[in-house]
Amino acid sequence: MNTPKIPATVITGFLGAGKTTLIRNLLENAKGRRIALIINEFGDVGVDGEILRGCGVDACRDEDVIELANGCICCTVADEFVPTMMKLLDRKDPPQHIVIETSGLALPQPLVRAFNWPEIKSRVTVDGVITVVDAKALAEGRFADDEDAVQAQREADPNLDHENPIEELFEDQLNCADMVILNKTDLLVDGEHATVTAELRQNMRAGTKLVPARFGQIDVAALLGVSASAEDDLHNRLSHHEMEGEEQHDHDDFVTFIVSLGETADKAALLNRIEDTIATHDVLRLKGFVDVKGSRARLLVQAVGPRLNSYFDRPWKASERRGTELVVIGEKHMDREAIAAMLRG
């Protein structure tokens, strides 16, 4: 029998839009559902995490609030997000639902794409992408309540590897959303609600729900259980650059192949070869398991672009055939033989 996938909800939006308040309301009305939080906050003090841990309900256990504090989540997918997800899923009592709060700088598309990593895809699905927007800021011609604070947040992140203007980030957040929450509607006056709603609808994907809210108060039944399977629908959630033709590819433009290496005696040398191979041949993604001589555990290797992450994820099972197999993904013109030869050393 197939085990049902754990649903995950991605909540995005700019600094000050009300994401943390929304999540706190969600937890307070979880009705016993076991929810884990991944908070993409960086800086010296984990304010969001402390706020959520202090909400005083069973759904806010300390061990269920995980902070990724080393920069924008879409830029640290391989280094932080994937290993964090694996640890969460491998618990004896895994959560019934996972909620991910991104920083306001995160591009949601790369994060959703990360749910297609084989180790995650078989166990988790993106139930829905929720974008929270500040109604009053939009009514006054801004994307965030304090755009200077958003810029300061950008400058404080040493790992940020995209410099999209704030309007492009906003466009990407809307394009990826299954639901847009128009928060702080209590601050709107006269005809501002109708104007903001009309402008948002012009920039949202067809079928995306637009929900007005005050103080982030939304029925939990509306937030959870969207069943969007967003990771399988990325072709309908294009980023600004993809729509401009800068990064858009058809599935046929990519190839995937496996390089088998057997047992590896020198882990460090292999990781160096992988990094050199990625840089030399412009490999888009590489992932797999390595059989390291003398180790009882398998080494998980994952790379997105130039970022390489590796760690021993678990002992080899007695029923498993030990060996090193690396899955290489790139554009179809790649020289497979040269890549394989370089990896083998």
C-alpha positions in Angstrom: 0.0 0.0 0.0 1.2 3.5 -0.8 1.6 5.8 2.2 -0.3 9.1 1.6 2.0 12.1 1.0 2.3 14.7 3.8 0.8 18.0 2.5 2.9 21.1 2.7 1.7 24.7 2.5 4.1 27.4 1.3 3.3 30.9 2.7 5.0 33.8 1.0 4.7 37.6 1.0 6.8 40.7 1.7 8.0 41.7 5.1 5.1 43.2 7.1 2.3 41.6 5.0 1.1 39.5 7.9 2.5 36.0 7.3 3.5 35.3 10.9 0.1 36.5 12.2 -1.6 34.3 9.6 0.4 31.3 10.8 -0.2 31.9 14.4 -4.0 32.0 13.8 -3.7 28.8 11.8 -1.9 27.1 14.7 -4.4 28.3 17.3 -7.2 26.8 15.3 -5.4 23.6 14.2 -7.8 21.4 16.2 -5.2 18.9 17.2 -3.6 18.5 13.8 0.2 18.0 14.2 1.8 20.8 12.2 5.5 21.5 11.7 6.8 24.9 10.8 9.8 25.8 8.7 10.6 29.5 9.1 12.9 31.1 6.6 14.1 34.0 8.8 17.7 35.2 8.9 19.5 37.6 11.1 20.6 37.7 14.7 17.3 37.2 16.4 14.6 34.7 15.4 11.7 36.9 16.1 9.1 35.0 14.1 10.1 31.7 15.7 9.8 33.2 19.2 6.4 34.6 18.4 5.1 31.3 17.1 6.6 29.3 19.9 4.9 31.5 22.4 1.3 31.0 21.1 0.5 28.7 23.9 -1.1 25.7 22.1 0.0 22.1 21.5 0.6 22.7 17.8 3.5 25.1 18.7 5.9 22.6 20.3 9.5 23.8 20.2 10.7 20.8 18.2 8.1 21.5 15.5 9.4 25.1 14.8 12.5 25.0 12.6 14.3 28.2 11.6 16.5 28.4 8.5 18.5 31.5 9.3 21.2 31.4 6.7 19.5 33.4 4.0 16.8 33.4 1.4 15.3 29.9 1.2 15.2 29.8 -2.6 19.0 30.4 -2.6 19.8 27.7 0.0 17.6 24.8 -1.2 20.3 22.2 -1.4 22.3 23.4 1.6 19.4 23.8 4.1 15.9 23.1 2.9 16.3 19.6 1.5 18.3 18.3 4.6 15.8 19.9 6.9 12.9 18.3 5.2 14.5 14.9 5.3 15.2 15.1 9.0 11.5 16.2 9.6 10.2 13.3 7.5 12.4 10.7 9.2 11.1 11.4 12.6 9.3 8.6 14.5 6.2 10.8 14.5 6.4 12.9 11.3 4.0 15.9 11.1 0.6 15.6 9.5 1.1 18.9 7.7 4.1 21.1 7.1 3.9 24.9 6.8 6.8 26.9 5.3 7.0 30.6 5.8 9.4 32.1 3.3 11.2 35.4 3.6 9.8 38.2 1.6 12.8 37.9 -0.8 12.2 34.3 -1.7 11.3 33.4 -5.3 8.6 30.7 -4.7 9.1 28.8 -7.9 12.6 27.4 -7.0 11.3 26.3 -3.6 8.3 24.5 -5.1 10.6 22.9 -7.6 12.7 21.5 -4.8 9.7 19.3 -3.9 10.6 17.3 -7.0 13.8 15.9 -5.4 13.1 12.2 -5.4 13.6 11.8 -1.7 11.0 14.5 -1.0 8.6 13.9 -3.9 7.7 10.4 -2.8 6.7 11.6 0.6 5.5 15.2 0.4 3.3 17.3 -1.9 2.8 21.0 -2.0 -0.8 21.3 -0.9 -0.9 25.0 -1.8 1.1 28.2 -2.2 -0.4 31.1 -0.3 0.7 34.7 -1.0 -0.1 37.3 1.6 -0.3 40.9 0.4 -0.6 44.2 2.3 -3.9 45.7 1.1 -3.2 49.2 2.5 0.3 49.3 1.0 -1.0 48.4 -2.4 -3.8 51.0 -2.2 -1.0 53.6 -1.6 1.1 52.4 -4.5 3.6 50.3 -2.7 4.2 46.6 -2.7 5.1 46.4 1.0 4.3 48.6 4.1 8.0 49.5 4.4 9.9 49.0 1.1 13.1 50.4 2.7 12.9 47.5 5.2 12.6 45.0 2.4 15.7 46.5 0.8 17.6 46.4 4.1 16.6 42.7 4.4 18.0 42.1 0.9 21.3 43.8 1.8 21.6 41.8 5.0 21.4 38.5 3.2 24.9 37.4 2.2 23.6 34.3 0.4 21.1 36.1 -1.9 22.0 35.2 -5.4 19.2 37.0 -7.2 18.6 40.8 -7.5 15.1 40.9 -8.8 13.4 44.3 -8.4 10.6 44.3 -5.8 8.0 44.5 -8.6 9.3 41.3 -10.2 9.4 39.5 -6.8 5.7 40.5 -6.3 4.9 39.2 -9.8 6.5 35.9 -9.1 4.7 35.6 -5.7 1.3 36.1 -7.5 2.1 33.8 -10.4 3.0 30.9 -8.1 0.0 31.3 -5.8 -3.0 29.1 -5.4 -4.5 31.7 -3.0 -3.8 35.3 -2.5 -4.8 36.7 0.9 -5.5 40.4 0.8 -4.6 41.2 4.4 -5.2 44.4 6.4 -8.5 45.2 4.6 -9.6 46.9 7.8 -7.3 49.8 6.9 -8.9 50.4 3.5 -11.2 53.4 3.0 -13.7 54.5 0.4 -13.3 52.6 -2.9 -9.8 51.3 -2.1 -10.9 47.7 -1.6 -12.5 47.5 -5.1 -9.5 49.2 -6.8 -6.9 47.0 -5.2 -9.0 43.8 -5.9 -9.4 44.7 -9.5 -5.6 45.4 -9.9 -4.7 42.1 -8.2 -7.1 40.1 -10.4 -5.4 41.5 -13.5 -2.1 40.1 -12.3 -3.2 36.7 -10.9 -3.3 33.4 -12.7 -6.7 32.2 -13.8 -8.3 30.1 -11.0 -6.3 31.7 -8.2 -8.5 32.5 -5.2 -8.4 36.0 -3.8 -9.5 36.1 -0.1 -9.9 39.4 1.9 -8.7 39.2 5.5 -8.2 41.2 8.7 -5.4 40.5 11.1 -4.6 37.3 9.1 -7.7 35.6 10.2 -8.7 32.9 7.7 -10.6 29.6 8.2 -8.1 26.8 8.5 -10.3 24.7 6.3 -9.7 27.2 3.5 -5.9 27.3 4.0 -5.2 23.6 4.3 -6.5 21.0 2.0 -6.1 23.0 -1.3 -4.7 19.8 -2.9 -2.9 21.8 -5.6 0.1 19.4 -6.1 2.0 22.6 -7.1 5.2 20.7 -7.7 3.5 19.0 -10.7 2.1 22.3 -12.1 5.2 24.4 -12.4 4.6 25.0 -16.1 1.6 27.1 -15.1 3.6 29.0 -12.4 6.2 30.7 -14.4 8.6 33.3 -12.9 9.1 36.8 -14.4 12.3 35.7 -16.2 10.7 32.5 -17.5 7.8 34.5 -19.0 10.4 36.9 -20.5 12.0 33.9 -22.2 15.2 34.1 -20.2 15.0 30.7 -18.4 12.1 29.0 -20.0 12.7 25.5 -21.3 10.6 22.6 -22.5 11.0 19.3 -20.8 12.6 17.9 -24.0 15.5 20.4 -23.6 16.8 18.5 -20.6 18.4 15.0 -20.2 18.9 12.8 -17.2 21.4 10.0 -16.9 23.0 7.9 -14.2 26.7 7.5 -13.5 27.6 4.4 -11.5 30.9 4.5 -9.6 30.9 1.6 -7.2 32.6 2.0 -3.8 34.4 5.3 -3.1 37.6 5.2 -1.1 38.2 9.0 -0.8 35.0 11.0 -0.1 36.7 14.4 -0.3 38.2 13.6 -3.7 34.9 12.5 -5.1 33.2 15.7 -3.8 35.9 17.8 -5.4 35.4 15.9 -8.7 31.7 16.5 -8.5 32.2 20.3 -8.0 34.7 20.4 -10.9 32.4 18.5 -13.2 29.4 20.8 -12.4 31.5 23.9 -13.1 33.1 22.5 -16.3 30.0 21.1 -17.9 27.4 23.5 -16.5 25.4 20.7 -14.9 22.0 22.0 -13.6 21.4 19.4 -10.9 23.2 16.3 -9.5 21.9 14.0 -6.8 22.5 10.5 -5.6 23.9 8.2 -2.9 27.6 7.3 -2.4 29.0 4.1 -0.9 32.0 5.4 1.1 34.5 2.7 2.0 34.5 1.9 5.7 31.2 3.7 6.4 28.0 1.9 7.5 25.9 4.9 6.3 25.2 6.0 2.8 26.3 9.5 1.8 23.5 11.7 0.3 24.9 14.1 -2.4 22.8 16.9 -3.8 23.7 19.9 -6.0 21.6 22.7 -7.5 23.8 24.7 -9.8 27.2 25.2 -8.1 25.9 24.5 -4.6 26.9 21.0 -3.4 25.6 19.5 -0.2 26.4 16.1 1.2 25.7 14.3 4.5 25.3 10.7 5.8 21.5 10.4 5.9 21.1 6.8 7.3 22.7 3.4 7.5 22.6 1.1 4.5 19.8 -1.4 4.9 20.7 -5.1 4.7 18.4 -5.5 1.7 20.0 -2.7 -0.2 22.7 -3.1 -2.9 25.5 -0.8 -1.9 27.1 1.3 -4.5 27.5 4.9 -5.8 24.9 6.1 -8.3 24.7 9.8 -9.3 21.8 11.2 -11.3 22.9 14.1 -13.6 20.5 16.6 -15.0 21.3 19.2 -17.6 20.6 20.5 -21.1 20.4 17.9 -23.9 23.7 19.1 -25.5 25.7 17.9 -22.5 28.7 15.6 -23.2 27.6 12.5 -21.2 30.7 10.5 -21.8 33.0 13.4 -20.7 30.9 14.0 -17.6 31.0 10.3 -16.6 34.7 10.2 -17.2 35.3 13.2 -15.1 33.2 11.9 -12.2 35.0 8.6 -12.3 38.4 10.4 -12.2 
